[in-house]
Amino acid sequence: MADKLTRIAIVNHDKCKPKKCRQECKKSCPVVRMGKLCIEVTPQSKIAWISETLCIGCGICIKKCPFGALSIVNLPSNLEKETTHRYCANAFKLHRLPIPRPGEVLGLVGTNGIGKSTALKILAGKQKPNLGKYDDPPDWQEILTYFRGSELQNYFTKILEDDLKAIIKPQYVDQIPKAAKGTVGSILDRKDETKTQAIVCQQLDLTHLKERNVEDLSGGELQRFACAVVCIQKADIFMFDEPSSYLDVKQRLKAAITIRSLINPDRYIIVVEHDLSVLDYLSDFICCLYGVPSAYGVVTMPFSVREGINIFLDGYVPTENLRFRDASLVFKVAETANEEEVKKMCMYKYPGMKKKMGEFELTIVAGEFTDSEIMVMLGENGTGKTTFIRMLAGRLKPDEGGEVPVLNVSYKPQKISPKSTGSVRQLLHEKIRDAYTHPQFVTDVMKPLQIENIIDQEVQTLSGGELQRVALALCLGKPADVYLIDEPSAYLDSEQRLMAARVVKRFILHAKKTAFVVEHDFIMATYLADRVIVFDGIPSKNTVANSPQTLLAGMNKFLSQLEITFRRDPNNYRPRINKLNSIKTWNGPFRLKFDRHSFSLSVQNLSGKRSLSLCYRRDGSQCQICLRCLRRLLHPAFMLTHTGFRETMCAFTSGLLKLLYCWT
């Protein structure tokens, strides 16, 4: 007989308003009509209550509820035995927990509202897991018995004995100024327990901000400050909740290197991150979280970094034979037009321009763009990307240069502040009346961005991710020749980012328009880009916006500025950053030098700025051998026949293997 399904009923506390409805859910429920108390609600109730044991899953109450506050979700019965935590009746439920390992970085990947922050609170000892018994919470002895035989038993035992101190870098860094007052330097001095403040501040570019007040910091500066405060304290468990938000690509890599510098055989490090390329670079192993947002979340067993992220993108967990997403997310390698083809297709041109704002000066090299094309702008924070977008939109006049072509422009700003006092539906009706009901727009934009789920909510009550999706729909819904989109991935989770990228790409292709996009998420940028505009120079001082380049040339130029290299995953073609000093970042030349007293292997990297060498002393003649000859020289057959080299080369080979092991 098939396993009986476990049914969970979720009542949204924000949407359920018994005082404003006629209790349609209770009146229409067939179980209630039979005389059983499946749904309990009165006009005086604060919220409806649904019995999960009596519910038959007919779904009538879901359709009848005027506020869309109810959802019934079926679960496999084996998950019922693995419930870790549930907040209250008809609320979110977390199954299993991530298993951290000392001396390694655990990455958590999953959509918003799936339980990542709940898991962090439990692992930090700030939330006691109730094993689903919210009405009769178990004591710690029962909790330890439940986790008996797993690594989590020892972990929670240490937390109970106060052997482990945990620190969490909060998700919402924009709330920090409300809690912390004073200058950056004074707070860092107060928190500095490891005497590493100077090194951490240098790594995170905070040295010049020490005299600034915390309330005067920008989003990116607050993020770096929050990471620094965590890194300079003494602790056994370090947790970072979305450490890359507000940061540009270079700052994200620096933050990742700083977090990895905390690795110690006795330390646990856990990171929640939505930028998959940064998570890949940062983590040693991955736990995926799947389920239904705000209903339930399930944590998978730990996987290697590549396998874990690929499982999340595939939407299939092979160890459980379970599919949690209908379609896999694949990054097709775009066939970009070469320079000659682009010149033939050119439709619009913008002139060379200059703009001075205080001490900052931006120089724009003249360029051109075509229909059905997405231009991605790449550069650090403070290089003038938003200024360039505002000049193209006609919101900022250049100091020097020709006139910008007069085009209809639709602009999505970087910072979104909700000004509308009505619902999302009223806002859409007011701004894009014709577009939001058009079948093509509904298929291409509204459904993938899941606007229908929030269309009756008040704009003022929307979360950051919900506001971002509404702003993107408003931008694309306005008739225009050019769409200027500033950081569309902010506040979105990994899945929503890929969906937003797909929406923009499909819409621009169907509408035969042009889009200029500023994006720091490297996976999203490479997925979107047809051509690339690279910004270089000194941020906040003097920068240059180069003319548009092909994806290959532009990305290579940008990566050379960052001094990193990428490779593509063979399965889904997603870009992966090669780790610092990885063997894949070292491309030669390899040199083996012999002189009278020693011989050495020296390796120079792609940029030619760093090199590694390995030396051994011996007597003999002087020579130089290239990599191909070195491979022959290290071959056992060659070493056996040339007995004069045998002893020395064996020692050299073992040293070389140690060196290669350190790189990887």
N, C-alpha and C positions, 0 to 999 in steps of 0.2 A: 504494500500500500504506500502511496506517495506521502511524503512528509506533509503534515498539516501546516498551513501557512500561519505565521504570526502576524497579526494585524495591528498597526499602530495608528492612532487617531491624533492629528495635530490640530490644535486650535490656536490661530494667530492672535496673540494678546492685543496687538495694535489694531487689528481689523474688526474683531468681534465686539459688537455694540448692541447688547440685548435691549437696551432702553430705546434704541432707534429702529428696531425691526419688530416683526410680529411673531418671532420665534418659529419661522418657517421650517427650520431644521427639525425641531421636535414634532411639529404637526404633520410633517410629511414622512417621518421615519416609520417603516412598516413594523419594526420591532416594538416601538412605543405603542403603536395601534393594537398590538397583541397584548398589551397590558404590562410589558416589561420596561424597567427604567434604563433604557439604552442611552437616551439623551436627557440630561437634566438642565433646564434653563427657565427662568422667569423674567418678566420685565425688570425686576429689581436686582437680578444677578449682575455681577461684574463681568462674568464670562461663562460660556456654555461648557458643560462637562459631558464627555462621551465615554461610555464603558467599552473598553477594547475587547473584553471577553464576550459581550453580548452582540457587538456590531457584526453584521453579516457582510459588510463591504459592498452594499448595493449602490452607493454613490449618489443617492437621491438628495441627501442633505447638502452635499457639495454643490449640486446644481441649483438647489433652492435658496441657498444662503445669499442674500443681496449684496453682502460685502466681500464675498470670496474668502471667508476667514477659515474655512475647514478644508482639510485634506486627509484622505485615508490611504495609507501606504501598506502594501503587503511585503512581508519579510520572510526569507527562508527560516524555518523553525530552529535550525542549528545556531543562529545568531542570538536567540533568546537566552541561551546559556552563557553567552560571552558579553553580556551588557556590563559596561564599566561604570557608566554614570547616566543619570537622568535627572533633570532639574526639578520637574514636578509632573503632575498628571497632564496628559495631552501636550507634552513639550518635547524638546529635542532630546535625542538618545544617542549616546556614544558607545560603540562596540569595540572592544580591545584597546590596547595602548601601544604607542611606538616603544621600541626597546632600545634605549641608548647604550652605547659601548664606551668605556673609558679610553681616552687617547685617540678618538675618532670623531668626525663631525657627522651628525645625523641630520639629513635634510628631510623636511616634510613638504609634500606637494599635494594640493587638492583645491577644490573650488572654495569660494567664500561661503561661510555658514555651514561648513561640513565638520567642524569640531577641532580644528587645529589649535586654536587659542585655548579651548577647554582642555585638550591634551597637555598643553604647556603648563597650564595652571596646576593640573594634577601631578605632573612630573616634578614641578617646582615645590610641591608640598603646600601650595596655597589653597588648593581645593581638595577636600577629602572625597575619594570616589565612593559612591553609595551603592554600586553594583545594581542599579535600577530600583533599589528599595527606598524611594524618596520619602515614603510615609513612615518607614521604620529603619533609619540609616544603621548599617552595621558598625561594630567597633573595629579597631585596627587589627585585633587578633583574627577576626573573621575575614578581613580584607587580605591579610598576609596568608591565611589558609587558602583563600581563593587563588592567589598568585603562586601557590606552592609549586616548586619544580621549575619555575621560569626564572630568568635573570631579574625580573622585576621584584621578586621576593627579597633578594639581597639589597636591591636598590631602595625599596621602601623601608626595609629594616634600618639601613644607614640613615635615611631621612628622619625616621622616628627617634633614633639615638642622637640626633643633631650632629652627625658626622659630616653631613653634606650641607653646604650653604649654597643657595641658588640665587641668581640674579637674572631678571628678565629685562631686555630692552623692549619697551612698549611699542605696540603697533602704531598708535596715533601720536606721533611726535609733536603735532601742532598743539597738543594739550599740555606740553611740558611747561611753557611760560606761566600757566596758571598755578603750577605746583612748585616750580623752582624760581626763586628771586635772587638777583645779584648778577655779578659779572661772570663770564665764562671761566676766567682764570681762578677766581675765588672758589667757585664750586668744584673745579677740577682739583685744586689744592686740598680741599676738604675731603674729597673722595679718594685721593691718591694713596692707596695702601701698598702698592707694589713698587713705588718709586720709578715708574716707567712713563710718567706723564709726558716728558719731553719727547721721547721716541714716538709714542702714540699720536701726540699732537702733530709731529712732523709727518708721520705717515698719512694722517687724515686731513692735512692742510688746515690745522686749527690755530697755528702759532700766532698769526696776525689778527685773530679774533678774540684774544684773551681779555682785552680791555672792554669788549662790547658787552652790553646787558643781554641777558637771555631773551627778553621780550622783543629785542630788536633784530634777532636772527631770522634769516629766511628759512624756508622749508628744508633745503639741502644742508644748510649750516646746522639747523636743529638736529637733523638726522645724524650728521657726523659727530656732533657734540654728544648725543645720546649713546652712540656706539663707543665713544672715547670714555665716557663715565663708567660704562660696564667693563671695558677692557682694563682699566687701571685699578679695579678693586680685586681683593682676594676672594675667591670663591671656588667651589668644586663643580658647580653646574652653571654654565653660561647659556642663556637662551636669547636668541635674536629673532624678534617678530618683524618680518619685512624690513631688513636693514638697507635695501637698495632704493626704496621709494624716495622721490625728490632728487636723487643723485643722477649725474650724467655717467656715461660709460666709463670714463677714466676713474671717477670717484668710486663707482661700484667695484671696480677691480681692486682699488686701494683698500676699500672697506673689507673686501673678501680676503685679501692678503693679511690685513690686520687681525681679522677673526681667526684665520688659520694659524697665526703666530701664537695664539693662546693654547694650541694643542700641547697636552702634557699627558704622560701615561696615567695619571690619576684624575684627570678632568673629563667631564662630560660636556659636549658642546652640541646644542640643538638649534637648527635654523629653519624658520618658516620663510619661504621666498616664492614669489610669483614669476620673477624673471628666470626662466628655465636655464638660460646660458650661464647666469651668475650662480644659480643653485648647482649646476653641473660642475662649475669651476671650484665651488666652495666645499662640496660635500665629499665624504668617503663612502657613504651608503645612504639609501633613500627608503622612506616609508610612504606609500601612497595612501590617500584617504578618498573613499568613494561613498556614494549614497545619494540621498535627496537633501539638498540644502534646507536648513531649518527644520528638518524632520528627523533624519538619522544620519550618522556617519560611521564608516567601518574602516579600521586601520589594517593595512596589509602587513605581512611579515617583511623584514628588511631585505632589500635587494641591492645589488651593485648600482652605482650611479647611473651608468648607461642603461641598464636593464630597467631600473625603477622609473626613470623619466619616459622611456619608451613604452612601458606598461601604461603609464598615465595617458600618453598620447594615443596609444592603440585603443584604450578603453576596454582592455581584456586582461584579467589576472590569470595566468596559466596555472599557478599553483592551486587555485580554487576553482578553475574551469568556469569562470564567471565573467560575463560581459556587462559593464556598467555604463557604456555609451554606445549608441547605435552605430556611429561612424568613427573611423580612425582619423586622426589629424595628421596629414602628410604634407611635407613642404616640397612641392614640386620645384625643381630647378628651373627658374624662368629663362626662356630663351630671349636674351636682350639683343636689341638691334645694334649693329655696329655703327661706327661714327658716320660712314657714308650714307647709310639708310636713314639715320636720324636727320641729317642735313636735308635730304630730299623731302622729309615729312614735315619740316619746320613750319609752324603756323603763326606763332606769336613770338615777339622778342621784347626783352626789357633792357634798358640801357645801363651802362656803368654809372654807379651813383656813390655818393659819400654822405655820411650822416655823423655829426658830432653831437654827443650828449654829455656835457660836463667834461670829464677826463677821457671818456670812451669815444673812440672813433671807429666807424665801420666803413670799409671800402667794399663795394659790390662790383665784381667783374661782370660785364655784359653777358647775357645768355639768352637762350631761346627754349621754348617748350612746345609740345604738340598736344592734340586731343588724345583722349584715352590713355593718358600717361600719368604716372605718380612719381613725383620728385621727392625724395627723402633728404632732409637736411641733417647732416651729421656734424657734431662739434661739442665741445665742452659747454658747461653752463657759463654764461657771461660772454659768449662769443658773438652775440647779436642775431641769433636765429629768429627770435620773436620780433626783434626790431625790423628785420628783413621782411617778415610776413606782414607786419603792420604797414610797411612802406608799399608792398605790393597791393595791399587792401585799400590804399589811399588814405589811411588813418594817420600817416606820418609823412610829412613832406621832406624830400631830400635836400641837403644843403648845396650839393653840386650834382651835375648830371642831367640827362635828358628827362623827358616826361615819361612816366609809366603808362603803358597802353590802357585806355579806358575800357575796363571789362567789368561785367557784373561779378561781384565777389561775395562768397559766403564764408564767414570766419567763425571758427570755434576757438575761443581763447584758452590760454593755459590754465588760468584760475577761473573756476566756475562758482559764482555766488548766486544762490537762488533768490530772485527778486519777486517772482510771481507769488501771489497769495492764494491762488486757486489750485485746482487739481491739475494733474498732468494732462488730462483730456482737454481741459479748458485752455491750457497753454498751447497744446498742439493745434487746437481749433483756431486759436488767435494768430499763431505765427505761420503755420503751414497747412491751412484749411484744405487745399486741394490735394496736397501730396499724401497726407497721412491716411486717407481712405482709398487712395489709388491702388488697385490690385498689384501692379508691378512693384510699387514702393513697399507695400505690406509684405510681399514675398521676399524682396531683396534686403529690406532694412528692419521693418517693425518686428517681424517674427524672429529672425536670428538674434536681435538685440533684446528680445523678451520684454518689449515695452507693454504688451497687453497685461502682463502680470502686475504692473504698477500704475496702469493708466488712470485708476480712480483714487490713487493716493494723493495727499497734499504735497505740493512741490517742496514746501518748507521742511517736511518730515523725511525727505529722501536721504539715503546714505550717499557717501561719496561715489561709489560705483554706480548706483542708480542714477544719480545726477549726471555722471559722465555719459551714460548710455542715452539719456534724454537729450543732452546737449549735442551728441553725435547725430541723433535722428533729426533734430532741429536744423543742424548745419546742412546735412545732406538733403533735407526736404525743401530747402529754399532754392528756387531756380537761379542758376548762376553759370558763368563760364569757367570760373576758377574756384576751387574749394581749398581754403587754407585751414589746416587742422593742426593745432598745437597740442602735442602730447596726448593722443587719444587713449593711451594705455594706463594713464594715472588712475589709481583706485580700483582698477579691474583685476580679477584673478587670472591665472594662467589660461584657463579655458575661454573666458570672456575676451581676453586679449586676442587670442587666435581667431575667435569669432568676429570681433570688431575689425581685425585686419582683413578677413575674408569679405565682410560687408562692404568696407571701403573699396576694396579691389573690384568686387563684382559691380558695385554701383557706378564707379568711374568708367568701367568697361562698357556697361549697358548704356549709360547716359552720354558717352563719347565726350567727356569733359576732362579737365586737368585738375590734379590735386597736388598741393605742396604740403608735406607732412613733416613735422618735427617729432622725432621719436628716439628715446634712449634705450628701449628694449631691443637688443640686437636681433633676436629671432624675429620680432615683429617688423623691424626695419628691413631686414633682408627679404622677408616675405612680401612686403609692400612694394619695394623699390623697383622702378623701371630704370631710373637714372638717379644719380646722387650728387648733391651739392655739399662739398666739404668746406667747413669753416676752420681756418687756422690762424695762428697769431697768439698774442698774449691776452687771455681773458680779462675783460673789464678795462683794457687799456687800448690796444690797437689790433684789430682783427680784419681778416679778408674773407669774403664769401666768393669762392672760386666759381667759375662757370660750370654748368652741369656736365658730369662725366658719366660714362657707362658704369653699370653696377660693379663690374670687375675692377676697373681702374680706380673708381672712387673709393670702394671698400678697401682696396690695397693701400691707397694713400692714407686713409683714415687709420687703418690698423698699424701702419708704419709709425704714425704719430703716437699711438698708444704703446708701441713696442710689444705687440702680442700677435700671435698667429691663430688661425682658425682651421678646423677641418670639418667635413660634413659626415654625419652619421650614415652608414651604408644602408640602413633600413628605411628611415623616413626623411633623410637628407637635411635634418635640422643642423644648424651651425653649432659647433662645440669649440669652446676656447681651449687651446693647449695650455696645460698648467705650467706655472713658472719653472724654468729649467727642465721641462720635459724634453725627452729625446726628439719629439716631433718638432720642437721649436729650433733645433740645432741642425742646420742643413749643410755644414761644412764651411770652409775647407777643413778636412782632417789632415794633419801633418804629423808624420813620425820622423823625428830628427835624431841622428846618431852623431856623436862626436867622440873624442878620445876617452872621456870619462863617464859619459852618461847618454841615455836616450830618453826622449820625451814625446808624448802625444799631446798636441794642442788642438783645441776645437774652437772655431769662431762662429758666432751665431749669425742669423740672417742680416741684422742691422750692422754687424761688424763692430759693435761697441763692447761686447763682453766676450771673454774667452775662458776656457777651462784647460788645464794641462795636467799631465800625469808624467812623472819622471822616474827613471831608474838608472843607476850608475853601472857602467860596464866599460871594458876596454875594447877598442876596435876602430874601424874607419868611420868617416862621416858620410851620411847620405840622406836623401829625402824620399819618402815613399808616399804615393797618393792613396786614397781610400781603397781603390780596387786592389792595389798591391798589398795593402795592409790586410785585407780580407784573405788574400792568398797566403800571406805570411803567417796569419793566425790559424790557418787550417792545420789540423793535426798531422795530415800526411806530409805537408811541407816541413813541419817542425821535426818529424821523425827522421827525414832524409838529411836535414841540415843540422847535424848534431852539435855544431858550434853554437847554434842559437838556442838549443833546446832548454837548458836550465833557465837562462835569462828570460826567454819568451814565455815560459810557464808562469813565472812570477809576474811578468807584465800582463799576461792574459787575465790572471786572477784579479789584479788591480783594476784592469779595464772593466771587467764584469762588475766589480764593486761600484765603479764610477757610474756605469750605465744604470745600475740598480738605484743609485741615489737620484739620478735624473728622473726616473719614472715614478 
